Amino acid sequence: MSNFFGASPISYDDIKNLEAQSGDLIIYAIPLMAFFTGLEIWYSWYSKRNNYSTKESLGSLFVGLGNVVINLAFKVGFIYGAVYIYNTVPWRMEFNWWTLIPCLLIYDFCSYMAHRVSHFNRFFWATHVVHHSADHYNLTVSFRLSWVQHFKLLFFLPVAFLGFHPVIFFIVNQISVLFQFWQHTEYIGKLPRFFENIFVTPSNHRVHHGSDEKYIDKNFGAVFIFWDKLFGTYQPEEERPTYGITTKIDNKWNPLYLNFHEYESIASDVKDAKSLKEKFFYVFGSPGKIDKLKKKSVKVK
């Protein structure tokens, strides 16, 4: 066991090998995701349920493609950073597949915290709002991952500093992202209770995308739902959610607008703020409180 927690440092000359070992699971999964998305689009048309909007779907596709390109561009840099941390800590773990299990659990807890903070801090909400901006709920919504979401990497530093092998770390990250794909559909109902109580299912995640008062800021888990039950943020799906954000946006397809409109709004609010405290509030305050304050101000005028 002492040898297990005293693995040899990784040479930076092996970065290329590490990149190959980390794999591109998401890239490999794209054909499968495209197939099921196409199948859902067809069934939505066939059943006349209208789960899709052409402009929203194009927006999701453009955002998703941009995110893939950005991740590929930064991949080597992320690996260098992970190797640096791994070599720094003295409790480095040997590469072993069973470490995927504890790494996934800890990673998912960090994901829960990052996700929860993103809903209560506007600076981080700006890196997440694109994922909630669709008024329809379908598989393309899973493609809506912010181009600047890497600000949230700091929430995952504990996973790296625990000494998990970088390859394990990157595989777990990809497992987490891929697991969230199937959650974004209305065509899978509630699953058996034991599964609903452990994992984030489509039913659990539909709640998270609801803009109804009872559903807002609930069910932050990515893979496991028990974090929400443990920390009091769980809400079961009851009536069908009203999807999207409380303040609707008109531009449904422009990926630049979808990714950066909140930053434009923050800049405008900071410019109009009357004090330093108010400026700070508009950048780091709760998005919900800011929205209510702005709507109240409009009514007063």
N, C-alpha and C positions, 0 to 999 in steps of 0.2 A: 504493500500500500504506500509506503514511503517513496518507493521508486515511481509509483503511479503519479504522485503529486510532485515529482521532481524531474519532469520531462526535460530533455535537452532543448535549448533555444533553437529557434528556426532561423536558418541562414536566409538572408535577403536574396541570395542567389537562387533560392528555391521558390521564389514568388510565382514564377510561371507554372511550376508544378502544382502549387497550392491553388492557383486560379483554375486549373483544369480539374483538380480534385473537388473544388467547391461546386463545380457544375453550373449549368444554366437551366435548372429545373423549370423555371418560368418560361424560358424560351422554348424548351421542348414541349411544354404543355399548351403553347399557343394554338396548335392545330386542334387539339381536343376542346379547348375553350371556345374556339371559333365554331366548331361543329355544334356544341350544345347551345351556343348563343343563336346560331342560325336556326336550329330546331325550335328554340323558344320563340323567335321572331315569327317563324312560319305558324306555329301553333296559336300564337296571339292573334295573327291575322285570320286563321282558320276558325278559331272559336269566337272571333269578334269581341275579344276582351279588351282590346286596345291598350295593352301594357307598354306599348312603345310609341315614342314620338321621334320622327325622323331627325329633327334638329338636335334633340337631346342625345340621341344615339350617336350621331356624328360627333357631337361634342365629347362624349365619353370615349369614342374611338380615338379622336385626335389627342385627348389628354393622355390616354393609355399608351399610345405609340410614343409620345414625347417622353413619358416616364420611363419606358423601356430604353430609349436612346440615352437618357440622362444616367440611368443606372449602369449601363454598359460603359459609358464614358468615365464614370467615377469608380468602377469596380476595383481596378488595380490600386487606386488610392486608398479605398476602404480596406483592402487586404493588407497594404503596408501598415496602416494604422492599427489593425487588429494584431498583426505580427509584432509590432512595437510594444503594444500593451502585454501581449503574451510573453515576450522575452523579458519584460520588466518585472513581472510578478514571480516570486520564488516558488509558488505552489502550482506551477504549470501542470495541467493534466495531460497524460499520454493520449494520443489519438485512439479512441475506442468507440465503437458504434453505440454501446449501451448508454454512453453519456448524452446521447440525443434526448433521452427521457428527462433527466433533471434539467438539462439546458432548455428544453421546450417549456417546461413548467415555469422556470424562472424568467425566461424570455417573455412568456405570455403574461406573467404578472407585471413585468415592466411595460408591456404593451398596453395592459389595462390602465396603468397609471398615466402613461403618455396620452392615451385616448381620453381619459377623464380630464386631465389638465387642459387638453385641447378644447374642451367644451366650456371651461370656466376661466380661460385666460385668452383674451382676444388676439394677442401676438401669436399664440399657437393655433388658435381657431382659424387664423388666416391661412395656415398650412393645411387645414382640414376641411374648410367650408366647401371646397369644390366637390368633395365626396357626397355632400348632403344637398347639393343644389339642384338635383334632378327631381322633377315633380312626378315621375313615373318610376316604378320599382321593378327592375329587371336585371338580367345578368350583365348588361353593359355598365351598370352602375359600379360594378367591382373594378372596372378599368379606371375609374375616376380617382386616381391617386395623385396628390399634389406634386408639382415639379419642385417645390421647395420644402418638401416634408423632411428632408435630411436635417433640418434644424432640430428635429426630435431625437437625433442620434444620442444626445446626451443622456436621455432616459435609459438607454440600453448599455451605457458604459459599465454598470455593475456586472452585467453578464460577461463582458470581456475581462474585467478585472478579477472575476472569480477563477480565471485560469482555464476556461474551456478552450479546446483546440480551435483555431480560427476556421478550419473546415467545418467542424461541428456547428460553430456559431452561424456561418453563412448558410448551411443547409437548413438549419432550424428557421432562419429568417425566411427562406423560400417556402418551406412547409407552411409556415404561418400565413404567408401571402396567398398561397394556392388554396389553403383550406377555406379562406374567406370568399372565394369565387362562388361556390355553390349556395352560399347564404343569401345571395341577392336574387331571389326569385319568389314569385307568388304562387308558383305551381307545385310547391312542396308544402303540404300542410303540417300540422303538428305531428311529431314523431313520438315513439314510445316514451313514457315519462322518464325512465332511467336515462335515456339519451338526452332528452331535453334538460335534465337536471345537471348534466355534466358538460355537454358541449354547446357551443353557440350554433344553433340551428337556424334555418330560414325564419322560423316563427320568432325566435328570440331576437334575431337581427332586424326583422321588419319593425319591431317595436322601436329599435334604436333610430330608425330613419323616419319615425313619425314626428310630425310637428304639432300634434295634439298635446294639450297641457299635461295629461297623465303619462305621455310617452317621452316627452322631451328630457334629454340628459339621463337616459336609462340604458342599461345593457351595453356596457363598454367593452366587454370581453371580446377577444379575437378568436381564440380556439376554445377556451374553457369558460363556461358561464358561471362557475361556482365562485369566481372572484366577486361578481356582482351580488350574489346571494350573501357572501361573507361580509361585504362592505356596504350593504343596504342600497344598492343601485339597481336591483333587479325588478323588472316589471313584466309579468306574463302578457302575451298577446290576447286581447279580448276582442273589441270591435276592430274592423279594418283600419289601419293607420291612414292619416292624411300625410302623404310624403312630401319631402322638400323642406325648405327653410321657411321661417315665419315671414321674412320679407322676400318676396319672390323677385327673381331677376328676369329681365326681358331677353337678354342675349343668351341663347341656349346652346350655341354651337361653337363660338369662338374660343379656342383653348387658352389664348392669352388672357381674355377677359375672365374666363372661368377660374383661372389660376390666380389672377392678381387683382380682381375687382375689390376684394376686401382691403388690400393694402392702399388702394386709391381712396377708399372710404375712410380708413384710419388717418391718412394724410390730411384729408379734408376736415375731419373732426378735430384733429390736433391744431390745425391752422385756426379754426374758429373758437377753440377753447380759450377761456378767459383767465385761466391761472395755470401754474405749473402742475398743481395737484390734479386739475381737470385734464390736462394734457396726458399725464401719467395714467389716469383712469381710462382715457380713450384708447390707450395702447395696450394696457395690461389688465383692464377690468373685465368683469364677466360680460360676455357677449349678450346674454339675456338681459342683464340690468341696463346695459348701454342701449339696447334696442328699445326697451320700455321707456327709458329716459328720452330718447330721440322722438319717439312717437308721442309722448306726453308734450314735448316742446312744440311739435307741429300742431297739436290740438290747441295749445294755448295761443299760438300765433293766429 
